[in-house]
Amino acid sequence: MVIENLTRILIRLPSIEKLSFTTLSVLHTLSRKSPMRLTELTATEQVTQSAITQLVTRLEQDGLVERRSDPNDGRVVQVHITARGTNVIDSRRLDRITQLSKFMEGLTSEENRAIASALPALRRLVELGNGS
């Protein structure tokens, strides 16, 4: 329950870039795994093929992603995050770190150490959730 509540708080932190949760999720996915096929994005984002196609079209129009032919199979289209898309994710991450750091100022040294010692286990939990 604590992780769920913390996730809710982190998702709702104010941001300069006003993008939908699904849009941000696609950009985060591509920032880790670019390039990807549309079918892969559909599966990872758990949306319909039609929805991901529309979203990628909007992201492409905004200069955040681009579609390119797969060099190994010209019939396949891959979605690549652009430098601008990467910048959106990086700037949001830095902004969230700054905001979270302000929250952490209210913790004791012992609480900060407890969080630091839990980070390896949380990192592994993320890896397991990402299928690693």
SULFENGI-V751182 format. One record per residue. N is the residue number from 0. RES is the residue in one letter. PHI is phi in degrees with one decimal (none if undefined). Layout:
BEGIN
n: {N;N}
res: {RES;RES}
phi: {PHI;PHI}
END
This chain:
BEGIN
n: {0;1;2;3;4;5;6;7;8;9;10;11;12;13;14;15;16;17;18;19;20;21;22;23;24;25;26;27;28;29;30;31;32;33;34;35;36;37;38;39;40;41;42;43;44;45;46;47;48;49;50;51;52;53;54;55;56;57;58;59;60;61;62;63;64;65;66;67;68;69;70;71;72;73;74;75;76;77;78;79;80;81;82;83;84;85;86;87;88;89;90;91;92;93;94;95;96;97;98;99;100;101;102;103;104;105;106;107;108;109;110;111;112;113;114;115;116;117;118;119;120;121;122;123;124;125;126;127;128;129;130;131}
res: {M;V;I;E;N;L;T;R;I;L;I;R;L;P;S;I;E;K;L;S;F;T;T;L;S;V;L;H;T;L;S;R;K;S;P;M;R;L;T;E;L;T;A;T;E;Q;V;T;Q;S;A;I;T;Q;L;V;T;R;L;E;Q;D;G;L;V;E;R;R;S;D;P;N;D;G;R;V;V;Q;V;H;I;T;A;R;G;T;N;V;I;D;S;R;R;L;D;R;I;T;Q;L;S;K;F;M;E;G;L;T;S;E;E;N;R;A;I;A;S;A;L;P;A;L;R;R;L;V;E;L;G;N;G;S}
phi: {none;-63.1;-64.0;-61.0;-66.6;-65.3;-60.0;-59.6;-63.3;-63.3;-63.5;-91.3;-59.5;-59.7;-144.4;-68.7;-83.8;-94.5;-123.5;-68.0;-58.0;-65.1;-59.6;-64.4;-62.1;-62.4;-64.5;-62.0;-59.8;-67.6;-67.4;-97.5;-130.5;-70.4;-85.9;-138.7;-76.2;-58.5;-64.4;-67.3;-63.8;-58.4;-69.7;-70.1;-90.0;55.8;-127.3;-75.7;-58.4;-62.1;-65.1;-69.6;-63.2;-64.1;-65.2;-62.8;-60.8;-64.4;-63.5;-66.9;-62.9;-85.0;76.6;-93.4;-139.6;-143.1;-99.1;-139.8;-69.1;-67.9;-62.9;-91.7;-152.6;-58.7;-79.6;-98.9;-104.8;-111.4;-103.5;-114.6;-77.0;-92.0;-59.4;-65.3;-63.8;-62.7;-62.7;-59.9;-65.6;-62.9;-69.2;-64.0;-62.1;-62.6;-64.3;-66.8;-61.1;-61.1;-66.6;-66.5;-60.5;-64.0;-62.1;-69.0;-61.7;-83.6;-90.9;-77.6;-59.4;-64.3;-65.9;-62.1;-64.6;-63.0;-65.3;-59.6;-72.1;-84.2;-58.1;-59.4;-67.4;-66.5;-60.8;-65.5;-61.4;-63.2;-59.1;-63.5;-68.0;-88.5;82.0;-86.4}
END
